[in-house]
Amino acid sequence: MNLAYDIQPDGASDVSRDGRIKLHGQDAFEGMRKAGHAAAATLDHIVPLVQPGVTTEEIDNAVRDFMFAQGGVPATLGYRGYTKSSCTSINHVICHGIPGPKPLKDGDIVNIDVTILLDGWHGDTSRMFIVGEPRRKAERLVEVTYEAMMAGIAEVKPGATLGDIGAAIQEIAEANRCSVVEDFCGHGIGRLFHDSPNVLHYGRRGEGLELKPGMFFTIEPMLNLGKPDAKVLNDGWTAVTRDKSLSAQFEHTVGVTEDGVEIFTKSPAGFDCPPYSA
């Protein structure tokens, strides 16, 4: 969930007040492995549910129950007044779509974004799901978005910069005639849901914060088939493309290691990118 960039006008947020970047030790890595595994297992659990005729509210209920069964709680439940355990963003919804009673339709694409709080640590991840038979342009958008996220993750290592991550994502997007949404970004994470730094999904190589071992953050690019412009609906949460073009997003939580990167939220079942078969 990418609210670190969505700071209120008065500066209120749950980002660290001093803005310092935390560097974590091995105990923290172990806590994040468990939380990340639980978050990824939650998305694995709902794979069979994402079908035509199923409502996003039903999926959200399954997310909540599975998180409780794992001994965790949904971090979004009650967060800034949010009343659901996940975000479900369909077709032209970029992010923060609210689960509800409307059923999924054949050909829909939907991003499902979950965050579990387990033993004091946050595991945050999202994936695209394809409902029934996809249109090729939608399927291709999903593929490119996943490729872009993984290209960004591949840049993560000590001595690299946040600009390297953003540039890698932007290069993949633009080479495939997609646009990168700039209104939302990844964020630091750990014991706080949203922490420093902000992780932009566009940029220039060599610029921005230098990465160091022990940093934890999310990489969660949102790509549109049309223009990158977004607007937030009157519910205060749902962000959509202004031109109603399709949008897709993937998200992993990662840690910078001594020699590279650890992905905490890899799917235990191998369901990292569709098509999934449960």
N, C-alpha and C positions, 0 to 999 in steps of 0.2 A: 504494500500500500504506500502510495507516494505523496504523502502530505507534507514532507519536510520543506518543499518549495512553496507550499501554500500557506505562508505565514500571514497572520492577521495584521491589519493596519497598525494596531497598537504594539506589534512586536510579540504578541502572545503566541507561544508554541511550547512543545515539550522538548525542543532542542536544547542541548546543554547551554546554560546561561553564559559560561565563559568562552564558548566556542572552541575549546581545545579538543584536539583529536585524541581519543583514547587509544592506547596501545595495550593489547590484552596478552595474557600469558596462557600457558597450556591448560589450566583449569577452565578458563573462559572458552577456549577452543572446544573442550569436551562438552561444556554446557551448550554451546551453539550447535555442535554436531547432533546432540539429542533433540534440541528444539527444531533444527532444520529437518531432521529425519521425520519428526512427527508432523511437521507442516506438509512435507512432500507426501507422506503416507496418507494424509487427509485428502489431497487431490487425487491420489491413486484410488482411494475408497469410493469417490463419487463418479469415477469413469463410467460405470454401467448406468448411472442415472441420467446422464446427459443425452437425452433422446427427445425426438419430437413428441409434444404433448405433456412433457414434464415441466412443471413451473420452477422458476428460480427460487421461489420460496421453499419448495420441497428440497431442493439441493442445499439451500442454506440450513435448513433443519438438520439435514444429514451431516453437514460440516460441524455444526454445533455439537451434536450428539457424539460424533467420533472424537472430537477434541476432548470432550469431557471424559470419554472412555479411556483416553490415553493419559489422563491425569493432568491435562492442561486446561486452559480456558481460551476462548477466542479474544484476542487482544482488541478487536474492533468493537466488541459488544459493550456499548456505553461510552465509547471513545468520542469525545466532543459531541455527545448526544446521539451518536449513530446507534441504531437499534438492531443491527443484524450482525451475523457472525462471519460474513464474507462480503465481497463485492462481486457483482455479476454484470459484466459490461458487454452488451450485445450489439453486433454489427457496427453502427456509426457511433456507439458510445465508446469514448476513449478510455475512461477509468471511473471508478467510484460509483458504478451503477448499483442501484439498491434492489435486492431481491424482492420479488412480488408475485402476484397471482397469475400474471400473463404467461401462458405456456410457450415453450420453445417451438420453433417451426423448422421444418426440413430446409436445410441450406443455411441456417443461421450459423454465424461464428460467435463464440462467447468467450471472454476472458473471465476466469474465476480466480480471485485473489484472496488468499487466506493468510492470517498471521496467528500463530499460537504462542501463548505465554506459558512456558513450561519450566518449572524450577527456577524462575526468575529471569529466564532468557527468552528472547523473541526469535521465532523462526518465521520468515516472511517470504512468500513465494506466490507466483501466479503462472498459469498456463492458458493457452488457447485450446478450446474444444470446438470441434466441427460437428454440427448437429445433422445427422442424416447424410445426404449427398451434397457435397459442396459445389459451388460454382468455382470454375478454375481460377478466376481472378482473386477470389477470397482465399482459396487454398494456397495460391502463390504468395499472397500477402503474409499469411501465417508462416510459411516456410522462410521467407526473407526476414521476418521479424525475429524468428528463432536464430537464424544465421547471424544477424546483427548482434543480438545479445551475446552469443557465444564468441563472436569476434572481439567484442568489448572485454569479455572475461579473459580471453587469451592474452590480453595486454597487461593483466594484473601481475605485478612482481615488484620486489623492492627496487627503487630507483626509477621506476616508470612514473608517469604523472596521470592525474585525472583527465587531462587533455588527450592523452593517448587513448584512453577508453572511449571518450566521446568521439574522437576522430575516426576510430575504427568502426564504430556504429554508424556514423554519418556516411562514411565511404560506402558501406554495404547498401544502406538505404538509397542513396542517390544513384548508385550504379544500377539499381533496379527500379528507378523512377518512383520511389516512395519518398515521403517527407517525414522528418523527425519532429514530433511534438516537442516544443520548447517550454511549455507552460508548467510541466511537471518533471520531476527528476528522481533519481535514486537518493539514498540517504544512509548515514551512519546508523548502526543498530547494535543491540546487545542487551543490556539490562533496560535501556530506554528503547521504546518503540521507534522513535525518530530522533536521531542524534546528528551531530556533525560528522563528516562533511556532506554537503550536497554533491550529488554525482550527476553531472549533466551528460546527456546522451548525444552531444555534438561538441565540437571544439577543434583545437589545433594541437598537433603532437608537440610534446615538450613543454606545454603550458599547464599551469594549474598546480595544485598540491602534489608534492612528491609522496609516493606510496612507501610505507614502512611496515616491516613485519608487525603483526598484531592488530592492524586495522581491520574492522568489520564494516561492511556496507552492502547495500543492495545495488544491483544493476538491473534496470527494468524499462528498457526502451519501449516507447509507443510510436508506431509507424502508421501513417495514413496513406491511402491510395491517392488522395487528393491533396489539397493544401494543408499546411500544418496547424492552421488556426483552430482554436478551441473556445468553447463557451460553457459556462456552468449554468445548469437549469435552476429554476426557482426553488427546488428542494434543497439547494445549497451544497449538493454533493455531486450529482451526475454531470460529468464533463463529456461533451459531444463535439464532433467535428462540425464546424460552421457550414461547410458545404455538403454535409450529410454523406461524405465519402466513408468507405469502410475503414476501420481502425483495428489494429492488433497490438498485443503486448505480451511479453514474457518477462518473468522476474526470477532471479536467483539471489540468495544471500551468500556472500563470499567472505573469506578471510585471507589477508595477505600473509603468506608463510615466509620462511627464511629464503626460499628459492623459487617462489611462485605463488600459486593461489590454491585454496581449498574451497570447493563448492559445497556448502552445508545442506543445500536443498535439492540435491539430485534425487530423482524418483527411485525408490527401492524396487519398483516393478519395471523400470525402464520406460515409463510413460512420460518422457521429457518433451516430446514433440509429436503431434498427431501425424498419422492416424494411430489411435490407441485401440487395443482389443483386449477386453477384460474377460 
